[in-house]
Amino acid sequence: MMARTDIHLDAMLRHLGAAYYESLHGRATRSDVTRALDTVEEHLQESSSHAPARPHHADQGHEVRHRRWARQVRDVMTTSVVTVDRITPYQEIDRLLIQHRISGMPVLMMGRKVAGVVSEADLLAAEDERARHARMAATTGRRWRLRKRPQAGLTAGTLMTAPAITIGPDATIPAAARLMNTHHIRRLPVVDEQGKLVGIVSRRDLLSVFLRPDADIIHDVRQVLNEIPVTDPKDVDVTVRHGVVTLSGVMRAEPGDSHDLISLTLRLIWDIDGVVDVVNGLSTTKAAQETAIA
């Protein structure tokens, strides 16, 4: 069985994913997502402050494997990023946004450092500003010739939103979601310790964590089974449907291993991205398995 705190945290993370997904479709508000994020953050802080120091023993290797399944920004970000520099003109920015079907892109300085982000909203704001000036000129009787294209001199450096809101590749998925929700943005440039661009993460990238195919989940479950000290991982049958993992069969520990392998296995599988529920039909002996089936 999972520890009560693990079950509670898992439920909160799934609630966060659901709230974020609903917000993108207009069925939840930003405040709903914020409350979900705050709840997860508070729980993590409490767990960290109350966690006892871990002794160095044989199970520490399992703990390392357990941590590996928690996804970070680096696991979902896009590394091939469309960018512009500060002198890129309005028309070129517009062309790139349309060509690549994106709504914004990082603006880079020398050395690939992120100076800001320019988006469709920034281009529209520039157009709105010109229209406002035209209306003001008309009301005061001044002559104003409205051009079809933005005036010369509008570049990424003058249009961009700066400083850019960025995130590191080692940040957690909830941390990235929190930044996007707090600042009402759709994408985050991912930067290294020197502030250089290494990728970009979008709302869709974050949602991919909660919407993984069943085949991918089965693959990760099998990896878990192959890494714990059982006599034969093939004795465990695994099925996944819509994120619900069902385990059945016999799980025997290797000679001399005293760990509660079923409890460890369930804990590791609950930590796999995309898992909605785990149905446990495992036993430690064949006789117990036959009794459970009967």
C-alpha positions in Angstrom: 0.0 0.0 0.0 1.1 3.6 -0.6 1.8 5.8 2.4 -1.1 8.1 3.1 1.1 11.2 2.3 2.0 9.7 -1.0 -1.6 9.0 -1.9 -2.5 12.6 -0.9 0.2 14.2 -3.0 -0.6 12.0 -6.0 -4.3 13.0 -5.8 -3.3 16.7 -5.6 -1.0 16.4 -8.7 -3.8 14.8 -10.7 -6.2 17.5 -9.6 -3.6 20.1 -10.8 -3.4 18.4 -14.2 -7.2 18.3 -14.5 -7.6 21.9 -13.5 -4.9 23.1 -15.9 -6.4 21.1 -18.8 -9.9 22.5 -18.0 -8.6 26.1 -17.9 -7.2 25.7 -21.5 -10.7 24.8 -22.7 -12.5 27.6 -20.8 -14.0 25.3 -18.2 -11.9 26.5 -15.3 -10.5 29.8 -14.2 -6.9 30.8 -13.5 -7.8 31.0 -9.8 -8.7 27.3 -9.9 -5.3 26.4 -11.2 -3.6 28.7 -8.7 -5.4 27.1 -5.8 -4.3 23.6 -7.1 -0.7 24.8 -7.5 -0.7 26.4 -4.0 -1.9 23.1 -2.5 0.8 21.0 -4.1 3.5 23.6 -3.2 2.4 23.7 0.5 2.4 19.9 0.7 5.8 19.6 -0.8 7.2 22.2 1.6 5.7 20.4 4.6 7.0 17.1 3.4 10.5 18.5 3.0 10.6 20.3 6.4 9.3 17.2 8.3 11.2 14.5 6.4 13.9 12.7 8.5 17.4 12.2 7.3 17.7 9.1 5.2 20.1 6.5 6.4 22.5 4.9 4.0 21.2 1.3 3.4 20.4 -1.1 0.6 17.0 0.5 -0.1 18.7 3.9 -1.0 19.2 2.6 -4.6 15.5 2.1 -4.9 14.9 5.7 -3.7 17.1 7.0 -6.5 15.2 5.0 -9.1 11.9 6.3 -7.5 13.0 9.9 -8.0 14.0 9.3 -11.6 10.4 9.0 -12.8 9.4 12.5 -11.7 9.5 14.6 -14.9 11.3 17.9 -15.2 11.1 20.7 -17.8 14.0 19.2 -19.7 11.9 16.1 -20.3 9.1 17.9 -22.2 10.7 21.0 -23.6 11.4 21.7 -27.3 15.1 22.2 -28.1 14.7 23.4 -31.7 13.5 26.9 -31.0 12.5 29.7 -33.5 14.2 32.9 -32.4 14.9 36.4 -33.5 17.3 39.1 -32.4 16.6 42.6 -31.2 17.0 44.2 -34.7 14.6 41.8 -36.5 11.9 44.0 -38.1 8.1 43.7 -37.6 7.4 42.1 -41.0 10.0 39.4 -40.4 8.6 38.6 -37.0 5.1 38.4 -38.5 6.3 36.1 -41.2 8.1 33.7 -38.8 5.0 33.4 -36.5 2.8 32.5 -39.5 5.4 30.2 -41.1 6.0 28.1 -38.0 2.4 28.4 -36.6 3.5 29.7 -33.3 2.3 32.6 -31.2 5.6 33.9 -29.8 9.3 33.5 -29.7 12.4 34.5 -27.6 14.4 37.5 -28.6 18.1 36.9 -28.2 21.2 39.0 -27.4 24.7 38.1 -28.3 25.7 34.7 -26.8 22.2 33.3 -27.0 21.0 35.1 -23.9 17.3 35.8 -23.7 16.5 39.5 -23.8 12.7 39.2 -24.0 9.8 37.5 -25.8 7.9 38.9 -28.7 4.4 37.5 -29.4 1.3 38.0 -31.6 -0.1 40.1 -28.7 2.9 42.5 -28.9 2.4 42.9 -32.7 -1.3 43.6 -32.2 -0.5 46.1 -29.4 1.7 48.0 -31.8 -1.1 48.1 -34.4 -3.6 49.3 -31.7 -1.2 52.1 -30.7 -0.9 53.3 -34.3 -4.7 53.2 -34.6 -5.1 55.2 -31.4 -2.7 57.9 -32.6 -4.6 58.1 -35.9 -7.9 58.7 -34.0 -6.3 61.3 -31.9 -4.9 63.1 -34.9 -8.3 63.0 -36.6 -10.1 64.6 -33.6 -7.5 67.5 -33.4 -7.7 68.2 -37.1 -4.1 67.1 -37.9 -3.4 65.3 -41.1 -2.6 61.6 -40.6 -1.8 59.2 -43.3 -2.6 55.6 -42.2 -0.3 53.2 -43.8 -1.1 49.6 -44.5 2.0 48.3 -42.8 3.6 49.3 -39.5 5.9 52.2 -39.6 9.6 51.6 -40.2 11.7 51.2 -37.1 9.5 48.7 -35.3 11.8 45.8 -34.3 11.8 42.9 -31.9 13.8 45.1 -29.5 11.0 47.7 -29.3 8.1 45.3 -29.5 9.2 42.6 -27.1 8.1 42.0 -23.5 11.1 42.3 -21.3 12.6 41.0 -19.1 11.5 37.6 -20.2 10.0 35.1 -17.7 12.2 32.1 -18.0 12.7 28.7 -16.3 15.5 26.3 -15.8 15.6 22.8 -17.3 15.7 21.1 -13.9 12.5 22.8 -12.7 9.5 20.6 -12.0 6.3 20.4 -14.2 4.2 22.0 -11.5 6.7 24.9 -11.1 6.5 25.6 -14.9 2.7 25.5 -14.8 2.7 27.9 -11.9 4.9 30.4 -13.7 2.7 30.3 -16.8 -0.5 30.7 -14.8 0.8 33.5 -12.6 2.1 35.6 -15.5 -0.7 34.6 -17.9 1.7 33.4 -20.6 1.6 30.4 -23.0 5.3 29.6 -23.2 8.5 29.8 -21.2 12.1 30.0 -22.6 14.3 27.5 -20.8 17.7 28.8 -19.9 20.9 27.4 -18.4 22.8 28.8 -15.4 24.4 31.5 -17.6 21.0 32.6 -18.9 21.5 31.0 -22.4 18.6 29.6 -24.2 18.5 25.7 -24.3 14.8 25.2 -25.2 11.2 26.3 -24.8 8.3 24.8 -23.0 4.6 25.4 -23.8 1.3 24.6 -22.2 0.8 21.7 -24.6 4.2 20.3 -23.5 3.2 20.4 -19.9 -0.2 18.7 -20.7 1.7 15.8 -22.4 2.7 14.6 -18.9 -0.9 14.0 -18.0 -2.0 12.5 -21.3 0.5 9.8 -22.0 -0.4 6.8 -24.2 -1.0 3.5 -22.4 1.8 1.8 -24.3 4.3 4.3 -22.9 3.0 3.7 -19.4 3.4 -0.1 -19.8 7.0 0.4 -21.0 7.8 2.4 -17.8 6.1 -0.1 -15.6 8.2 -2.9 -17.1 11.3 -0.9 -16.5 10.3 -0.6 -12.8 9.8 -4.3 -12.6 13.2 -5.0 -14.3 15.0 -2.8 -11.7 13.6 -4.2 -8.5 15.1 -7.5 -6.9 12.5 -10.0 -8.0 13.2 -13.5 -9.2 11.4 -13.1 -12.5 9.7 -9.9 -13.6 7.8 -11.9 -16.3 5.7 -13.5 -13.5 3.9 -10.1 -13.2 1.2 -9.4 -15.7 0.7 -5.7 -16.6 -2.2 -4.2 -18.4 -3.0 -0.4 -18.8 -6.3 1.1 -20.0 -6.8 4.9 -20.0 -4.0 5.3 -17.5 -5.3 2.7 -15.0 -2.5 0.1 -14.3 -3.6 -3.4 -13.3 -1.0 -5.8 -11.8 -1.5 -9.5 -11.3 0.7 -12.5 -10.8 3.3 -13.5 -8.4 6.2 -11.3 -7.1 8.9 -13.3 -5.3 11.9 -11.5 -3.8 15.5 -12.7 -4.6 17.1 -14.9 -1.9 18.2 -12.8 1.1 16.1 -9.7 0.1 13.7 -8.7 2.9 12.1 -5.7 1.3 8.3 -5.4 0.9 8.6 -5.6 -2.9 4.8 -5.2 -3.6 4.7 -2.0 -1.6 7.8 -0.7 -3.3 6.5 -1.6 -6.7 3.2 0.2 -6.2 5.0 3.3 -4.9 7.2 3.4 -8.0 4.4 2.8 -10.4 2.2 5.6 -8.8 5.1 7.9 -9.6 5.1 7.2 -13.3 3.7 10.1 -15.4 0.2 9.4 -16.8 -0.8 6.8 -14.2 -4.4 7.5 -13.1 -4.9 4.5 -10.7 -3.2 1.2 -9.8 -5.2 -2.0 -9.3 -3.1 -4.4 -7.2 -3.6 -8.1 -7.8 -0.1 -9.2 -6.8 0.8 -11.9 -4.3 4.0 -13.3 -3.0 3.2 -17.0 -3.5 1.4 -18.9 -6.2 -1.0 -20.4 -3.7 -2.0 -16.9 -2.5 -2.5 -15.9 -6.1 -4.8 -18.9 -6.7 -6.8 -18.1 -3.5 -7.2 -14.5 -4.6 -8.5 -15.5 -8.0 -10.9 -18.0 -6.5 
